[in-house]
């Protein structure tokens, strides 16, 4: 879910956009100034786009300041003129507020410039990301097939070796269904409000005696305070709207968190929370709330920005090494070769 800031292009930027469409501009740097999108620097083409790239891009990069860079390629589309590359420069050293502002305004910039003309996008947090080599690396990664996770590889291998059995109407299947405890009206309203953006965080609990799901709290909770909301002696359900940036885009993702602090809870409590989770998730979705990720944790201290980023946007290793066969024991000695002795036939 992305949001725009309401920031628009000023008249000076709109005029230079027209020159860009005519092919008179090779690169244009756009900044946010006085709550407007404004032109910062532009350059005309000198040679081919590959030869101009690093010469023109590198001088535009500022260490602590995000920016947009529009770079014209040499290819053309019949309906939209020249093809453009949009570079979102958002260095890690920039203030968080600046990074969020640029991320949430990118959609407006694309609309003002003309989304049809922007054929490719590149996001960078260090200069190497948006160099010519970084651009080619980005192209290769996009073209490569998505690798399988370890779980997917295991599932694929299992399918290969599975013995298929014919099923008939006589076949019986055992299924384990969840327990749908009633959810209070107060809790349902809090969940609905979270979906509408009224709340940022909702916590729910099961009353094991009454066998109902109740609202514990709802409101605004910053990410650094989120771990303190997770009880260390009882289970809970949590809904959290994680606001963050990823590859230059501002994203709001609602995360469902099931916290179970190990064996400090009774067996009955663990069983009830586990059994009620699936029906509760169905109810949440029926109330118009889209869950981006479902998590299970033991301790609230796990809920860091890095953890949530990795769960929502897992890093893909395209060059994972193959499994290496372990060596044998060091004192095993050399392999022995045995030969079957031939026996002479008895006279």
N, C-alpha and C positions, 0 to 999 in steps of 0.2 A: 504494500500500500504506500504510494508516494504522494506527497503534498507539495503545492507550489506556494511561493511566498507573496505573490502579488506584485513583485518587482517587474517592471517593463523596460523595454529598450528605449533610450532617449532618441531625439531627432537626429543627432549626429551619427549614432550607430545605424539607424535606419538608412541614412544616406550612403554610408560606406557599404552596407549590405547590398545595395543596388550595384555598386562597383564590383563587388565580389561576384555577382551573378554574370557580369559582363566579361569576367576573366582577367580583369586588370589587377587583381590582388592575388598574391600567392599565399600569404599568411596574415592572419588578423588575431590580435590578442584582445580579449574582452574582459573587463573587470566590473565589479559592482562598486559604484561610487554614489554616495548620497542617495541610496536606495533606488538606483537606476542602473541598468546595464549600459555601459559606456565603452567606446573604443579606446584602447590604450596605445597600441602600436600596430602598424601594418607595413608590409613590404611587397614590392612587385616581384614577379618571377624573373629569375636570371637565366637559369638553365632548366634541365629536366627536373622533375619533382624530387627524384632520389638525390640528385646532386645539391639541390637547394635545402633539403630537409634539415640536416644537423646544423648547417651554417645559419639558418634562420630561426630554428626552434631554440637552440641552446641559450642565446642571449635574452630570450623572453622569460626564462625561468628565474623566479625569485625564491629564495630559500624558505621563507616563512609565510609566503603569501599565495593562497590559491588563485587560480585564474582559469579562463577558458581560452583555448587556442584553436582557431579554425584554419585548417591547412588544405589548400586546393591541390587535388591530384590532377593528372593530365588526361584522365578518362572522362567521357561525357555520356550522359543519358539523354535519349531523345526528348523526354518529357520535362526534365528538370535541369538541363544544362550541365555544367561541370560537377563532378563528384567531389565531395569534401569529406575530410577526416576531422572529427571533433575530439580534441584532446582535453580531458578534465585533469588539470594539475592540482593536486591536493596534498601537499607535503605533510608528513607526520608531525613536523615541528610547528605547523600552523595552529592558531587557537581553535579550540573545538567549535566555538560559535561560528567562526568564519567557514570552517569545513562544512558544517551543517547548512549554512546559508547558501553556499555555492552548490551543494548537492541538491538542495530543494528548489533551486532556481534553474537548474539545467533544462528541465522540460520546457520552461518558458523561453529560454534562449533558442532551443531547437524549433519551437513553434514560430518565433519571430523571424528566424533566419530562413526557415522552410525545411521541414523534416525530410521531404523527398530528396533534397540535395545532400543530406548527410548520409553517406553510404556506410561509413564505419565510425566506430567510437573507440577511444583508447583512454584508459585511466592510469594515472601514475602518482606514486608517492615519493619516489626517488628519481633523479634524472635518468638513470639507466632504463626505467620503465618506458619513457617516452622518446628515447633516442631512436635512430633508424633501425638499429639492431633490436631494440625493444619492440618496435612496431612489427618487424618480421617475425620475432618470437611469438608475439600475440597472434599473428596470422597462422603460424604453424599450430599453436595450441588450439585455436578455434577449429582448424581443419581436422585435427586428430580425433578419432573416435573416443568417446568417453570410456575410461577404463572401468572395469568392474571392481566393486569393493570386495573385501575378503569374504563377507557374507554372501554376496552375489556369486562369487566364484565357487564357494562351497555348495550353494544351491544348484548351480549349473552342473557341477560334478555329480551331485546327488541324483539329478534328473537323468543323467546318462546311465547311472548304474541301478536305477530303480526298476524293480520287476513289476510290470503293469499287470493288474488283476482286473478281471471283468467283474462289474457290479451289476446286480439285478435288483428287482423290487424286493427280494427277500433279504438283501444285505442290510444290516443295521449299522448305524453310525452313532458313536457317542459324541455328544457336544456338550461344551461347558459354557453356559450362558451366565451373564452378569446378574447382579442383584440390583434392581431399580428401586432404590429408596426414594420416597417423596422429597422434593426440593421445595423449601419454603418460598413464599411469594417474594419476600424481601431479598432472598438470594437470587431468584430469577430476575428481579428488577435490576440488581447490581450487575449481573452478567450482561443484560441488555444494554445498560448504560455504558459498560466498558466497550461494547461493540460500537457504540455511537461516539466514543471518544470522551464521554463525561468522566470516566474513571481511567486511571492508569494501571491500577492493581486491585485485584479481588482475591480474598482468601476465604475458603470454605472448609467446613469440618463436618464430620458425621457424629451425631448424637447416638452413641451405641445403645443407650437405653430406650430412647424414643424411636430410634431407627429412622431418622430424618437427616437431611443435609441442610445445615444452617449457614448463614453468612457470618463470618468472623469480623471482617473489616473490608472497606472499599474506599479508595481515594487515590491521592498522588503519592508515589514513592519513588525516590531517586534510585538509580542503580546501585550506588554505594551503600544505601540503607536497606536494600532488598534482602541481603543475607540475614539481617537482624530480625526480619519478620518470620523467619522459618523456625518453628519450635524445635527444641532439641530433645523433647520427651514425648512428643505425640505426632501423629501423622496429620497431614493437611493436603488440600488441593489448592493450587495457586494459579491465577491467570495474570499474566504480566505483559503489558504492551511495551516491547523492547524497541526504543527509538534509536536508530543508528544509521551510519552511512556504510555503503559497500560499493566499491568500484565507482565512486563518484555519485552514487544515487542515495537520496535520503529515503529510508525505509522505516515503516512501522509494522512490526510483526508481533502478533499476539502468541505468546508461548504458554502452553499448559504444563505446569510443574507438579509432579506428584512426589511429595517429600515423605520419606519413611525412615526415621532415625534408628534403623537396625532393631535390635532385640530389647530396646528400652520400652517398646510397645508390647502390649499383650498379644497373644496369638489370635484372639478374636478380633482385635482391632486391625491387625495386619490383614487378616482374611477379608474383613468387611471393606476396608479401603481398596484392596486389590479387586474385589468382586464388583464394587460400585463404580469403578473408574470408567469402564466402557459405556454403560448406560448414561452416566453423567456427561461424557463427551458427546454422545448423540443429542442429548438435551441442549448442550451449549451450542452445537451447530444448528439445531432447530430454532434457536433464538437469534440467529443471524450473525453469529460470531465465527469467523474463520480462524482455525488454529493453524499456525504456520509450523509449529514443532511441538512434539510431546516429549517431555523429559522426566526422568526419575532420578532423584538425588537422595543421598543419605544425610548430607550436612549442608546447611545454608551457605557456608563459606565457599562452596563450589560455584555459586552464582556470581561469576565475574564477567566483565565485558568480553574478555578473551574466550571464556568458555562458551558464552552464548553465540559469539561470532563464529566459532568453530563448529558449533552444532547447526547453525542456520546456513552457514556458507563453508562447508568442509573443504579443506585444501586437497587438491587432487595431485597425486604423485604419478606423473606420466612415465617415469623411468624407474619403477620399483624393481629392485634386483630380484632375480629368480632365487628360489629356495636352494641353499647350498647344503649338500649332503654332509652331515657331521662326520668328523674323523673318528676312527676307531680308537680304542684305548692305547695309550702310548707304549705299554710294555707287552703288547700282544705278540710281538715278534713277526718274522716274515711268514709269508704264506707257505704252507707245506704242499708239496706236490706228491700225490700218491699214485702208484702205478700198480695195476693188477698183475700179479705174478702168474706167468703161464706155467702150468704143471705138465710134466712129461707124461704121456700115457703109459700106464703100466703094462708090462709084457705078459 
